[in-house]
Amino acid sequence: MNRRITNKLATIVFVLCAAIMSITLVYLLGYILTSGLSYVDMDFLTSNSSSFQEGGGIKNQLWNSFYILVVTMIFSVPLGVLGGIYLAEYAKPGKLTNVIRTSVEVLSSLPSIVVGMFGLLVFVQYAGLGYSIIAGALALTVFNLPIIVRVTEDSLRAIPVKQKNASLALGITHWHTVKTVLVPAAFPGILTGVLLSAGRVFGEAAALLFTAGLSTRNLDFGTWDPFDSTSPLNPFRSAETLSVHIWKVNSQGIMPDLDAIANGSAAVLIIFVLIFNVTARVIGNMIFNKITGSK
């Protein structure tokens, strides 16, 4: 009798916790979207912002967010996936492996503001990159790398040992087993983790405040020379991302339609983060079903 009562109480507690989290999430998303979507239109998405005029848009900030995201993933995905493969398949128990795992754990728990200060010291000042897209991407790589390493390692360890042993029993080398058997089988989980981390990077602000800068030039989208100072592809220019723009508008903005710009920018940011998360789930399930033959 006591076990049944305890079981029911535990079930009720778990259901209440899940309900509270779901309600809180729905409320926050609903509040942000309802407050900002009414200000979002094509002119808002395709025009440049101004601190002194009404009707500022987020064209440059939106481009900067995607550009920094792409550069960050170019750096972090190969390093993270290879690091996860090493820890899952090649690292032998010992002090070196323990140090690497501890480092990954510490990096994953660092506040983004600390990563930003590290990027300011190392990439902006010591490396001489200044406030730039490349400095922001390198800082976000430090911020993002532990997530991809852990996701890759966990995805590889989740594969049944029999599948690996069967490949090795056929005389296939360890590297070819990793390349042709393990990585394809773990790919859905790795891809899901990469897309989820991309959403996290897209919404990051604190680390970019100290590395990418608080302003962006009026970009010339007709010039695609990466060495031109006004080119959108120039990785050495300062770049205000969408998340930094929201912070800046709320803290320093003096435009007459400040609330409209801040709310609209927040709604756009939330929509893209949701797209990243939903895409990760859908693509991950599709690839998993294709590999396993499930329906």
C-alpha positions in Angstrom: 0.0 0.0 0.0 2.8 2.4 0.9 4.6 1.6 -2.3 1.5 2.4 -4.4 1.1 5.7 -2.6 4.8 6.6 -3.0 4.6 5.7 -6.6 1.5 7.9 -7.2 3.1 10.8 -5.3 6.3 10.5 -7.3 4.3 10.4 -10.6 2.4 13.5 -9.6 5.5 15.4 -8.7 7.2 14.5 -12.0 4.1 15.5 -14.0 3.8 18.8 -12.1 7.5 19.5 -12.8 7.0 18.8 -16.5 3.8 20.9 -16.6 5.5 23.8 -14.9 8.5 23.8 -17.3 6.1 23.5 -20.3 3.9 26.3 -19.2 6.8 28.5 -18.4 8.3 27.9 -21.8 5.1 28.4 -23.7 4.4 31.6 -21.7 7.9 33.1 -22.4 7.7 32.2 -26.1 4.2 33.5 -26.4 5.0 36.7 -24.7 8.1 37.4 -26.9 6.4 36.5 -30.1 3.2 38.3 -29.5 5.1 41.4 -28.4 7.4 41.4 -31.4 5.9 39.8 -34.4 3.6 42.7 -35.2 6.7 44.8 -35.9 8.4 42.3 -38.1 8.0 42.7 -41.9 10.2 42.6 -45.0 11.3 46.2 -44.5 12.4 45.4 -40.9 14.4 42.4 -42.1 16.0 44.0 -45.2 16.8 47.6 -44.0 19.6 48.9 -41.9 19.3 50.2 -38.4 19.9 53.7 -37.3 20.3 55.1 -33.8 18.7 58.4 -34.7 15.9 57.6 -37.1 12.6 55.8 -36.8 12.1 52.5 -38.4 15.5 50.9 -37.9 15.9 47.4 -39.5 18.1 44.5 -38.7 19.6 43.5 -42.1 23.2 43.9 -41.1 22.8 42.3 -37.7 20.9 39.3 -39.1 23.7 38.8 -41.7 26.4 39.1 -39.0 24.7 36.5 -36.9 24.6 34.0 -39.7 28.1 34.8 -40.9 29.6 34.4 -37.4 27.6 31.2 -37.0 29.0 29.7 -40.2 32.6 30.7 -39.4 32.2 29.3 -35.9 30.9 25.9 -37.1 33.7 25.7 -39.7 36.1 25.9 -36.7 34.3 23.9 -34.1 32.6 21.0 -36.0 35.8 19.3 -37.3 37.7 19.8 -34.1 34.7 18.7 -32.0 33.9 15.6 -34.0 37.6 14.5 -34.2 38.0 15.1 -30.5 34.9 13.1 -29.7 36.2 10.2 -32.0 39.5 10.3 -30.1 37.9 10.1 -26.7 35.5 7.4 -27.7 37.8 5.2 -29.8 41.4 6.0 -29.3 42.0 7.5 -25.8 43.4 5.0 -23.3 42.6 5.2 -19.6 45.2 7.3 -17.9 46.2 10.7 -16.7 46.2 12.3 -20.1 42.7 11.1 -20.9 41.5 12.3 -17.5 43.0 15.7 -18.1 41.3 16.0 -21.4 37.9 14.9 -20.0 38.3 17.3 -17.1 39.2 20.1 -19.5 36.1 19.4 -21.6 33.9 19.4 -18.5 35.4 22.7 -17.3 35.0 24.4 -20.7 31.4 23.2 -20.9 30.5 24.8 -17.6 32.2 28.1 -18.1 29.9 31.1 -18.3 29.8 32.8 -21.7 31.0 36.1 -20.2 34.2 34.3 -19.0 34.7 33.0 -22.5 34.2 36.5 -23.8 36.8 37.9 -21.5 39.2 35.1 -22.6 38.5 35.9 -26.2 39.2 39.6 -25.5 42.5 38.9 -23.9 43.8 36.1 -26.3 42.2 36.8 -29.7 41.4 40.5 -29.7 44.4 41.9 -27.8 47.2 39.2 -27.8 46.6 37.9 -31.3 45.9 41.4 -32.6 42.7 40.5 -34.4 40.8 43.4 -32.8 37.0 43.4 -32.5 36.2 41.3 -35.5 34.1 38.4 -36.8 37.1 36.1 -36.7 37.8 36.9 -33.1 34.1 36.3 -32.2 34.0 33.0 -34.0 37.2 31.8 -32.3 35.7 32.7 -28.9 32.5 30.9 -29.7 34.5 27.9 -30.9 35.9 27.7 -27.4 32.4 28.0 -26.0 30.9 25.5 -28.5 33.7 22.9 -28.7 32.9 20.9 -25.5 29.3 20.4 -26.6 30.2 18.8 -29.9 33.0 16.7 -28.3 30.6 15.3 -25.8 27.7 14.7 -28.3 30.1 12.9 -30.7 31.6 10.8 -27.9 28.2 9.8 -26.5 26.8 9.0 -30.0 29.7 6.7 -30.7 29.5 5.0 -27.4 25.7 4.4 -27.9 26.5 2.1 -30.9 26.3 -1.6 -29.9 29.7 -3.1 -29.4 28.8 -6.1 -31.6 28.5 -3.8 -34.6 32.1 -2.6 -34.1 33.4 -6.1 -33.4 31.7 -7.5 -36.5 33.5 -5.0 -38.7 36.9 -5.7 -37.0 36.3 -9.5 -37.4 36.1 -9.1 -41.1 39.7 -7.7 -41.1 38.8 -4.1 -41.5 41.2 -1.7 -39.8 40.2 0.3 -36.8 40.2 3.6 -38.7 38.1 2.2 -41.6 35.7 0.8 -39.0 35.4 4.2 -37.4 35.0 5.9 -40.8 32.6 3.5 -42.6 30.7 1.9 -39.7 30.7 3.9 -36.5 30.5 7.5 -37.7 27.7 6.8 -40.2 25.7 5.0 -37.5 26.4 7.9 -35.0 25.7 10.6 -37.6 22.1 11.3 -36.6 23.1 12.0 -33.0 26.1 14.0 -34.1 24.1 16.1 -36.5 21.4 16.8 -33.9 24.0 18.0 -31.5 25.7 20.2 -34.1 22.4 21.8 -35.0 21.4 22.3 -31.4 24.8 23.9 -30.7 24.3 26.1 -33.8 21.1 27.5 -32.2 23.0 28.2 -29.0 25.7 30.0 -30.9 23.2 32.0 -32.9 21.6 33.4 -29.7 24.9 34.0 -27.9 25.6 37.6 -26.8 27.9 37.8 -23.8 30.9 36.3 -25.5 30.5 38.5 -28.6 30.3 41.7 -26.6 34.0 41.5 -25.9 35.2 40.0 -29.2 33.0 40.9 -32.2 32.2 44.4 -31.1 29.1 46.6 -30.5 28.9 48.2 -33.9 28.9 47.3 -37.6 29.6 49.3 -40.7 27.0 50.1 -43.3 27.7 47.0 -45.4 27.7 47.1 -49.2 26.1 43.9 -50.3 27.2 44.5 -53.9 30.8 44.1 -52.8 31.8 40.5 -52.1 35.6 41.0 -51.9 36.5 39.6 -48.4 39.3 42.2 -48.2 37.1 45.2 -48.7 36.3 47.0 -45.5 32.6 47.3 -46.4 32.2 43.8 -47.7 29.8 41.5 -45.8 32.4 38.7 -46.2 35.2 40.6 -44.5 36.1 38.5 -41.5 38.3 41.2 -39.9 35.6 43.9 -39.5 33.6 44.5 -36.3 30.1 42.9 -36.3 27.1 43.6 -34.2 25.0 40.4 -34.1 21.3 40.2 -33.6 21.5 39.2 -29.9 24.1 42.0 -29.2 21.8 44.4 -31.0 18.9 43.6 -28.7 21.1 44.2 -25.7 22.5 47.4 -27.2 19.1 48.8 -28.1 17.7 48.2 -24.7 20.7 49.6 -22.8 22.0 52.4 -25.1 19.4 52.9 -27.9 18.1 56.4 -28.4 15.9 55.9 -31.4 12.2 56.9 -31.1 10.8 53.4 -31.8 13.2 51.6 -29.4 10.6 49.1 -28.0 9.4 48.1 -31.5 13.0 47.4 -32.7 13.9 45.5 -29.5 10.7 43.4 -29.5 10.9 42.7 -33.2 14.5 41.7 -33.0 13.8 39.4 -30.0 11.0 37.7 -32.0 13.2 37.1 -35.0 15.9 35.7 -32.8 13.5 33.3 -31.0 12.1 32.2 -34.4 15.5 31.3 -35.8 16.5 29.5 -32.6 13.3 27.5 -32.7 14.0 26.7 -36.4 17.4 25.3 -35.4 16.0 23.1 -32.7 13.1 21.8 -34.7 15.3 21.2 -37.7 17.7 19.2 -35.5 15.0 16.9 -34.4 13.4 16.4 -37.8 16.7 15.8 -39.7 18.1 13.6 -36.9 14.9 11.4 -37.0 14.9 11.2 -40.7 18.5 10.1 -41.0 18.1 7.7 -38.1 15.1 6.1 -39.8 16.9 5.9 -43.1 19.9 4.2 -41.6 18.0 1.8 -39.4 15.2 1.1 -41.9 12.6 2.3 -39.4 9.3 4.0 -40.4 
